[in-house]
Amino acid sequence: MESLDEFDAVVAAHGSLAHHRVQAVDLTGRTEALLAADTTGAVFLGCPMDPQAAARVRAGGALVFPPVPGLPFDPYRGLLYSPGDLYASLDEGYEATPDARAYAWFQETRDDGDVFASMLRAVHDDSVSDALDELLVGRRVVGVMGGHAMARGTREYEGAARLGRTLARAGFTVATGGGPGAMEAANLGAYAAPYADGMLDEALLLLAKAPSFRPSVADWAAAAFEVRRRWPDGGASVGIPTWFYGHEPPNPFAAHIAKYFANAIREDGLLARSNAGVVFLPGAAGTVQEVFDSATPNYYGSRGEPRPMVLVDRAHWTEDLPAWPLLTALARGRSMETRIALVDRVEEAPEALKRLLG
């Protein structure tokens, strides 16, 4: 159970909480129900409750993990983050936001060897993974990978945004690394999908006034929230960023943000959940890593049938960072050979993906 509505429905229907899991639900107003219900084998994860109720449910056989005071995040959260969650208090400066405060906490604790801090990070990341899996059940997910350096106002950014819009309109759930640059552009495109084409053109002009998150994350994020205010009913997509790269802020166009402390879990999870394939836009070391993180399970068949991989920009992937020749060499003679494609322009990527999906 991840909400008061679910809690109330279970209590009303059964009068018992035995063997249920209650996650990050404020139960301070449900003392009477907690005192009366059977809690044998129940688990309460980060649920505030009256001390009398907490003592009662423990005595009744429940396992209670109490909230941890003083943290800038909830390690037991039951739902993914929204842009508003991470950017609350942005008007006071980016440093005041939960996103920045969580990064500061991470910086303070990541190397101190404190098992309690590392446990909190692990519990948080597992909770995020659980919420992400619940969100994506039954969805066809296409990952869009690319570098954070792609600036708003450029032709490349516009192309990535149009790619995200095309994929969303085709019924795919767009998932990105959740950061700036190419990642933001794809999430923006998915956000623009329900609107007429002119909306994206206008949004791109507005965003170009703050082309990068440097020098001011606050100005960069404020421009995105201005777009969201003008067009409040955008399409949903997923961003999966990490505080490991905390200097890169999450973009506000992903409706659902699965932010992790552990980059390895985040990166593998993003690619593993891209069940309808991945489009790789030009990027640097991180994007190259993602190409081969995606290629490895395709090579070994560890996730079943190989998933499509579309690399965009022939010169980039054959000359600047020649990942394509190595990828084709790995694929030769294997089932993944028919699931990879290299295209010159981003506009060609959706059709290539469709072809590879068969």
Disulfide bonds with the S-S distance in Angstrom:
none
